[in-house]
């Protein structure tokens, strides 16, 4: 009788256990602790995270320190939220990625500090291993996370449609902080990026049709249709960079202490031969750029501007590069169209304030450039350079040097430019002339 009673109790317990696990498996909201995560910073919690994220739509990572010895990798999932406010997620591997979603829909990552057990001290040889990576994802949100340490990128997006990257702190990355290519309908908003050994933020189209078939099927011909607004960058190689995109709003950003340009928009055949991507419909407005284009310390190492014949020529760079990624011999047929640059403030640039080349339909108004050319380079000094541009509308710009010994050679140089030009305010310059207008025939500029 006792034996029968014992068996009955054990079977009942097993049934309840299975039922309990099944209820967790089918739950809409779970905690990683429901699946065995300890959060003690010692135990490997990888399997608990993997099971929890596969099991439920909403996964909570409670306060604690969670050590991961495996990459969290998922494909073909939908409607997943990982909420890690107050938690610290520690990647045990210095070089491997932490979180990957591929071919997925409706993915949200919010909160948490995502870091490393040992901080990387060099770029890795594993170019696909980023802290967060999203490939072929539609409807993505990454908000209020802290990414600290990546031997590659902080956030990587490829073939992503509709992403919001909002309110994040991203630092100590050896490649881009936030990166995308062949992606559309992106918003980078109110992020802070510090110590980034490449572009703090970027969106690219490399112009190779064979790589864009999924974009074409979704009704898009070109990367872009995106907003980069109200972000802050400090000590980065560049602030925001974009190759060959259609439709970008770059507004309200504060970009400080870059090695190369603060904002760089360009066409280039350097990365991929046969590229057909041409930047167009670009608006750069109400940005504040300081101490761009000079020697900076990033993650404790000093880096110098070696790119003054390319994007490192000025705080704002909009132009076309040649096959050596220089501005020396760009393809004259490679043009950038419909560019608006208004109400930007550039102060203390180590190089020039703006370089604009090979643009058709340019509006350049109400921009202020103060105390630039700190480095007194042989390649800078004419603070605003506009070259080979058609149908320009230039008005109400200021180029001011308040220093006791000016470092501006001249306010601006226009070379082979046609369109309309209104007034400039130019104060303080070394050359006798405050401006240069150059062309094989009189430049068609009307006051």
C-alpha positions as CSV (number, residue, x, y, z in Angstrom):
1,X,0.0,0.0,0.0
2,X,2.8,2.4,0.9
3,X,4.6,1.5,-2.4
4,X,1.5,2.3,-4.4
5,X,1.0,5.6,-2.6
6,X,4.7,6.5,-3.2
7,X,4.4,5.8,-6.9
8,X,1.2,7.9,-7.1
9,X,2.9,10.9,-5.4
10,X,5.9,10.7,-7.7
11,X,3.8,10.4,-10.9
12,X,1.7,13.3,-9.7
13,X,4.8,15.4,-9.1
14,X,6.1,14.6,-12.6
15,X,2.9,15.5,-14.2
16,X,2.8,18.8,-12.3
17,X,6.5,19.5,-13.3
18,X,5.8,18.8,-17.0
19,X,2.7,20.9,-16.9
20,X,4.6,23.7,-15.2
21,X,7.4,23.6,-17.8
22,X,4.8,23.5,-20.6
23,X,3.1,26.6,-19.2
24,X,6.4,28.4,-19.2
25,X,7.1,27.2,-22.8
26,X,3.8,28.6,-24.0
27,X,3.8,31.8,-21.9
28,X,3.7,35.2,-23.5
29,X,6.0,36.7,-20.9
30,X,8.8,34.9,-19.1
31,X,12.0,35.7,-17.1
32,X,15.3,34.1,-18.0
33,X,15.4,33.0,-14.4
34,X,12.4,30.7,-15.1
35,X,14.7,28.8,-17.4
36,X,17.6,28.6,-14.9
37,X,19.6,31.8,-15.3
38,X,21.5,32.6,-12.2
39,X,22.6,36.2,-12.8
40,X,25.6,35.8,-10.5
41,X,28.2,36.7,-13.1
42,X,29.9,33.3,-12.7
43,X,27.4,30.7,-14.0
44,X,27.1,30.4,-17.8
45,X,23.5,31.6,-18.4
46,X,23.6,31.1,-22.2
47,X,21.3,28.1,-22.4
48,X,18.7,29.8,-20.2
49,X,18.7,32.8,-22.5
50,X,18.4,30.7,-25.6
51,X,15.5,28.7,-24.3
52,X,13.6,31.7,-22.9
53,X,13.9,33.7,-26.0
54,X,12.7,30.8,-28.2
55,X,9.8,30.1,-25.8
56,X,8.1,33.5,-25.2
57,X,7.2,36.7,-26.9
58,X,8.4,38.9,-24.0
59,X,11.5,37.9,-22.2
60,X,12.6,39.8,-19.0
61,X,16.2,39.8,-17.9
62,X,15.9,40.9,-14.2
63,X,18.6,42.9,-12.4
64,X,21.8,40.8,-12.1
65,X,25.0,40.0,-13.9
66,X,24.6,37.3,-16.6
67,X,27.6,35.6,-18.1
68,X,27.3,34.3,-21.6
69,X,29.7,31.8,-23.0
70,X,27.7,31.2,-26.2
71,X,26.5,33.7,-28.8
72,X,22.7,34.2,-28.7
73,X,21.8,33.4,-32.3
74,X,18.3,33.1,-33.7
75,X,16.7,32.8,-37.2
76,X,13.2,33.0,-38.4
77,X,11.6,34.3,-35.2
78,X,8.9,36.9,-34.9
79,X,7.4,39.1,-32.2
80,X,10.2,38.9,-29.7
81,X,11.1,41.5,-27.0
82,X,14.1,41.2,-24.8
83,X,13.8,43.6,-21.8
84,X,16.9,43.9,-19.7
85,X,16.5,47.1,-17.8
86,X,18.9,47.1,-14.8
87,X,20.7,43.9,-16.0
88,X,24.3,43.5,-17.1
89,X,24.9,40.9,-19.8
90,X,28.6,39.9,-20.0
91,X,30.0,38.2,-23.1
92,X,32.8,35.9,-22.0
93,X,34.5,36.1,-25.4
94,X,36.3,39.3,-26.4
95,X,35.8,38.8,-30.1
96,X,32.6,36.9,-30.7
97,X,29.2,38.6,-31.2
98,X,26.7,38.7,-28.4
99,X,23.2,38.7,-30.1
100,X,22.2,37.8,-33.6
101,X,18.8,37.8,-35.3
102,X,18.4,36.7,-38.9
103,X,15.3,36.5,-41.2
104,X,13.1,37.7,-38.4
105,X,10.1,40.1,-37.9
106,X,9.1,42.5,-35.1
107,X,12.2,42.3,-32.8
108,X,12.8,44.6,-29.9
109,X,15.8,44.9,-27.6
110,X,15.5,47.3,-24.7
111,X,17.6,48.2,-21.7
112,X,20.6,46.5,-20.1
113,X,24.3,46.9,-20.2
114,X,25.8,44.6,-22.8
115,X,29.5,44.3,-22.2
116,X,32.6,42.0,-22.2
117,X,34.4,40.0,-19.5
118,X,37.6,41.4,-20.9
119,X,37.5,44.6,-23.0
120,X,38.9,44.3,-26.5
121,X,42.1,46.1,-27.2
122,X,42.2,45.7,-31.0
123,X,40.0,45.1,-34.0
124,X,39.2,41.4,-34.4
125,X,39.7,39.2,-37.5
126,X,36.1,38.1,-37.4
127,X,34.3,40.8,-39.4
128,X,30.8,39.4,-38.8
129,X,31.0,39.3,-35.0
130,X,29.3,42.4,-33.7
131,X,27.7,43.0,-30.3
132,X,24.3,43.1,-31.9
133,X,23.7,41.9,-35.5
134,X,20.5,41.9,-37.5
135,X,20.3,40.5,-41.0
136,X,17.1,40.4,-43.0
137,X,15.0,41.8,-40.2
138,X,11.8,43.8,-40.6
139,X,10.5,46.0,-37.9
140,X,13.4,46.3,-35.4
141,X,13.7,48.4,-32.3
142,X,16.9,48.8,-30.2
143,X,16.3,51.3,-27.4
144,X,18.0,52.4,-24.2
145,X,20.7,49.8,-24.2
146,X,24.3,50.4,-23.2
147,X,26.8,48.6,-25.4
148,X,30.3,48.8,-23.9
149,X,33.0,47.1,-25.9
150,X,33.1,45.5,-29.3
151,X,36.1,44.3,-31.4
152,X,33.8,45.0,-34.4
153,X,30.6,47.0,-34.5
154,X,28.2,47.9,-31.7
155,X,25.0,47.5,-33.8
156,X,25.2,46.0,-37.3
157,X,22.2,45.9,-39.7
158,X,22.1,44.4,-43.2
159,X,19.0,44.2,-45.4
160,X,16.9,45.7,-42.6
161,X,13.6,47.4,-43.3
162,X,12.1,49.7,-40.6
163,X,14.4,50.1,-37.6
164,X,14.4,52.5,-34.7
165,X,17.7,52.8,-32.8
166,X,16.8,55.2,-30.0
167,X,18.3,56.5,-26.8
168,X,21.3,54.1,-26.6
169,X,24.8,54.6,-25.2
170,X,27.4,52.9,-27.3
171,X,31.1,53.1,-26.6
172,X,34.5,51.5,-27.1
173,X,33.9,49.8,-30.5
174,X,36.7,49.1,-33.0
175,X,34.4,49.6,-35.9
176,X,31.1,51.5,-36.4
177,X,28.9,52.2,-33.4
178,X,25.7,51.9,-35.5
179,X,26.0,50.6,-39.0
180,X,23.7,49.6,-41.8
181,X,23.9,48.7,-45.5
182,X,21.2,47.8,-48.0
183,X,18.7,49.0,-45.5
184,X,15.8,51.4,-45.5
185,X,13.4,53.3,-43.2
186,X,15.9,53.7,-40.4
187,X,15.8,56.1,-37.5
188,X,18.9,56.8,-35.4
189,X,17.7,59.1,-32.7
190,X,19.0,60.5,-29.4
191,X,21.9,58.1,-29.2
192,X,25.3,58.9,-27.5
193,X,28.4,57.3,-29.0
194,X,31.8,57.6,-27.4
195,X,35.2,56.2,-28.4
196,X,34.4,54.7,-31.7
197,X,37.4,53.7,-33.9
198,X,35.3,54.1,-37.2
199,X,32.1,55.9,-38.0
200,X,30.0,56.6,-35.0
201,X,26.9,56.1,-37.3
202,X,26.6,55.0,-40.9
203,X,24.2,53.9,-43.6
204,X,25.6,52.7,-47.0
205,X,24.6,51.5,-50.4
206,X,27.5,49.8,-52.2
207,X,25.8,49.9,-55.5
208,X,26.0,46.3,-56.5
209,X,22.6,45.1,-57.9
210,X,23.4,41.4,-57.3
211,X,23.6,42.1,-53.6
212,X,20.3,44.0,-53.5
213,X,17.8,41.6,-54.9
214,X,15.8,41.3,-51.7
215,X,15.6,45.1,-51.5
216,X,14.3,45.2,-55.1
217,X,11.7,42.6,-54.3
218,X,10.5,44.7,-51.4
219,X,10.1,47.7,-53.8
220,X,13.3,49.6,-53.0
221,X,16.1,50.5,-55.4
222,X,18.5,52.1,-53.0
223,X,19.4,52.3,-49.3
224,X,18.1,55.3,-47.4
225,X,14.8,56.9,-46.6
226,X,16.2,57.4,-43.1
227,X,16.6,59.9,-40.3
228,X,19.7,60.6,-38.2
229,X,18.5,63.1,-35.6
230,X,19.6,64.5,-32.2
231,X,22.5,62.2,-31.6
232,X,25.7,63.0,-29.8
233,X,29.2,61.7,-30.7
234,X,32.5,62.1,-28.9
235,X,36.0,60.9,-29.9
236,X,35.2,59.0,-33.0
237,X,36.9,58.6,-36.4
238,X,33.9,60.1,-38.1
239,X,30.5,61.3,-36.8
240,X,28.1,60.1,-39.6
241,X,29.1,58.7,-42.9
242,X,27.0,57.5,-45.9
243,X,27.8,56.1,-49.3
244,X,25.3,56.2,-52.1
245,X,22.1,56.6,-50.2
246,X,18.8,58.1,-51.4
247,X,16.8,60.2,-48.8
248,X,18.6,61.1,-45.6
249,X,17.7,63.7,-43.0
250,X,20.7,64.5,-40.8
251,X,19.5,67.0,-38.2
252,X,20.1,68.2,-34.7
253,X,23.2,66.2,-34.1
254,X,26.2,67.3,-31.9
255,X,29.4,65.8,-33.3
256,X,32.6,66.4,-31.3
257,X,36.2,65.4,-31.7
258,X,36.5,63.4,-34.9
259,X,39.7,62.4,-36.8
260,X,38.1,62.8,-40.2
261,X,34.8,64.5,-41.2
262,X,32.0,65.1,-38.8
263,X,29.4,64.4,-41.5
264,X,30.5,62.7,-44.8
265,X,28.2,61.9,-47.8
266,X,29.9,60.5,-50.9
267,X,29.9,58.3,-53.9
268,X,32.9,56.0,-54.3
269,X,34.1,53.1,-56.5
270,X,36.8,52.2,-54.0
271,X,35.0,49.4,-52.1
272,X,33.2,47.8,-55.0
273,X,34.1,48.1,-58.6
274,X,31.1,48.8,-60.8
275,X,29.2,50.5,-58.0
276,X,26.1,52.4,-59.4
277,X,24.9,54.0,-56.2
278,X,24.7,57.8,-56.3
279,X,23.8,59.8,-53.2
280,X,20.7,62.0,-53.6
281,X,18.0,63.8,-51.6
282,X,20.2,64.6,-48.7
283,X,19.4,67.2,-46.0
284,X,22.0,68.3,-43.5
285,X,20.5,70.8,-41.1
286,X,20.8,72.3,-37.6
287,X,23.9,70.2,-36.6
288,X,26.7,71.4,-34.3
289,X,30.2,70.2,-35.1
290,X,33.3,70.9,-33.0
291,X,36.9,69.9,-33.2
292,X,36.5,67.8,-36.3
293,X,39.2,66.6,-38.6
294,X,42.1,66.4,-36.1
295,X,44.2,64.3,-33.9
296,X,42.1,62.5,-31.3
297,X,42.4,59.9,-28.6
298,X,40.1,56.9,-29.0
299,X,40.1,54.2,-26.4
300,X,43.5,55.5,-25.2
301,X,45.2,55.5,-28.6
302,X,46.1,58.6,-30.6
303,X,44.9,58.8,-34.3
304,X,45.8,61.5,-36.8
305,X,43.9,62.8,-39.8
306,X,45.6,61.3,-42.8
307,X,42.6,61.9,-45.1
308,X,42.7,65.5,-46.2
309,X,42.4,64.5,-49.9
310,X,39.3,62.6,-49.0
311,X,36.6,62.8,-46.3
312,X,39.1,64.3,-43.8
313,X,39.2,67.5,-45.7
314,X,36.5,69.3,-43.8
315,X,33.9,69.1,-41.0
316,X,31.1,68.6,-43.6
317,X,32.1,66.6,-46.7
318,X,29.7,66.0,-49.6
319,X,31.6,64.8,-52.7
320,X,32.8,62.1,-55.1
321,X,35.9,60.0,-54.6
322,X,38.1,58.3,-57.2
323,X,39.3,54.7,-57.2
324,X,41.9,55.6,-54.5
325,X,39.1,57.1,-52.4
326,X,40.6,60.6,-53.0
327,X,39.1,63.7,-54.5
328,X,41.9,64.1,-57.1
329,X,40.4,62.3,-60.1
330,X,36.7,61.5,-59.5
331,X,34.6,60.2,-62.3
332,X,32.9,63.4,-63.7
333,X,29.8,61.3,-64.5
334,X,29.4,60.4,-60.8
335,X,27.1,63.1,-59.4
336,X,25.2,63.8,-56.2
337,X,21.8,65.4,-56.6
338,X,19.4,67.5,-54.5
339,X,21.4,68.4,-51.4
340,X,20.3,70.9,-48.7
341,X,22.9,72.1,-46.2
342,X,21.4,74.8,-43.9
343,X,21.7,76.2,-40.4
344,X,24.7,74.2,-39.4
345,X,27.3,75.5,-36.9
346,X,31.0,74.4,-37.3
347,X,33.5,75.6,-34.7
348,X,37.2,74.8,-34.2
349,X,37.5,72.5,-37.1
350,X,41.2,71.3,-37.5
351,X,40.7,71.5,-41.3
352,X,38.1,73.3,-43.4
353,X,34.4,73.8,-42.6
354,X,32.8,72.3,-45.7
355,X,33.8,70.7,-49.0
356,X,31.1,70.1,-51.6
357,X,31.9,68.7,-55.0
358,X,30.0,67.4,-58.0
359,X,26.5,68.2,-56.7
360,X,23.5,69.1,-58.9
361,X,20.9,71.2,-57.1
362,X,22.5,72.5,-54.0
363,X,21.0,74.7,-51.3
364,X,23.7,76.1,-49.0
365,X,22.3,78.7,-46.6
366,X,22.6,80.1,-43.0
367,X,25.7,78.1,-42.1
368,X,28.3,79.4,-39.7
369,X,32.0,78.4,-39.6
370,X,34.1,79.8,-36.8
371,X,37.8,79.5,-36.0
372,X,38.6,76.6,-38.4
373,X,41.9,75.4,-39.9
374,X,43.5,74.8,-36.4
375,X,46.1,72.4,-37.9
376,X,47.1,74.9,-40.7
377,X,47.4,72.0,-43.2
378,X,48.7,72.6,-46.7
379,X,45.3,71.2,-47.9
380,X,43.1,73.6,-46.0
381,X,42.5,77.3,-45.4
382,X,39.8,78.3,-47.8
383,X,37.2,77.4,-45.3
384,X,34.2,76.6,-47.6
385,X,35.1,74.8,-50.9
386,X,32.4,74.3,-53.5
387,X,33.5,72.7,-56.8
388,X,31.9,71.5,-60.0
389,X,28.4,72.1,-58.8
390,X,25.3,73.1,-60.9
391,X,22.2,75.0,-60.0
392,X,23.4,76.2,-56.6
393,X,21.6,78.6,-54.2
394,X,24.1,80.0,-51.7
395,X,23.1,82.7,-49.2
396,X,23.5,84.1,-45.7
397,X,26.6,82.1,-44.7
398,X,29.2,83.3,-42.2
399,X,32.9,82.5,-42.0
400,X,34.5,84.1,-38.9
401,X,38.0,83.9,-37.5
402,X,38.0,85.6,-34.1
403,X,41.6,84.6,-33.1
404,X,44.3,87.2,-32.6
405,X,46.3,85.5,-35.3
406,X,43.8,84.3,-38.0
407,X,44.2,80.8,-39.5
408,X,41.6,81.2,-42.2
409,X,43.3,81.9,-45.5
410,X,40.0,83.0,-47.1
411,X,36.3,82.6,-46.5
412,X,35.5,80.5,-49.5
413,X,36.5,79.1,-52.8
414,X,34.0,78.4,-55.7
415,X,35.4,76.5,-58.6
416,X,33.4,75.8,-61.8
417,X,30.1,76.5,-60.0
418,X,26.9,77.9,-61.5
419,X,23.7,79.2,-59.9
420,X,22.8,82.0,-57.5
421,X,24.9,83.4,-54.7
422,X,23.7,85.9,-52.1
423,X,25.5,87.4,-49.2
424,X,28.4,86.1,-47.1
425,X,29.8,87.5,-43.8
426,X,33.6,87.0,-43.7
427,X,35.7,88.2,-40.8
428,X,39.4,87.5,-40.2
429,X,41.6,86.0,-42.9
430,X,45.2,85.8,-43.9
431,X,45.1,86.3,-47.7
432,X,44.5,89.7,-49.1
433,X,41.4,88.2,-50.9
434,X,38.5,87.1,-48.7
435,X,37.2,84.8,-51.4
436,X,38.2,83.0,-54.6
437,X,36.0,82.4,-57.6
438,X,37.7,80.1,-60.1
439,X,36.6,78.8,-63.5
440,X,37.8,78.5,-67.1
441,X,35.0,80.9,-68.0
442,X,33.3,83.4,-65.7
443,X,31.4,81.5,-63.1
444,X,27.7,82.1,-63.4
445,X,27.0,83.5,-60.0
446,X,24.4,86.2,-59.5
447,X,24.3,88.4,-56.4
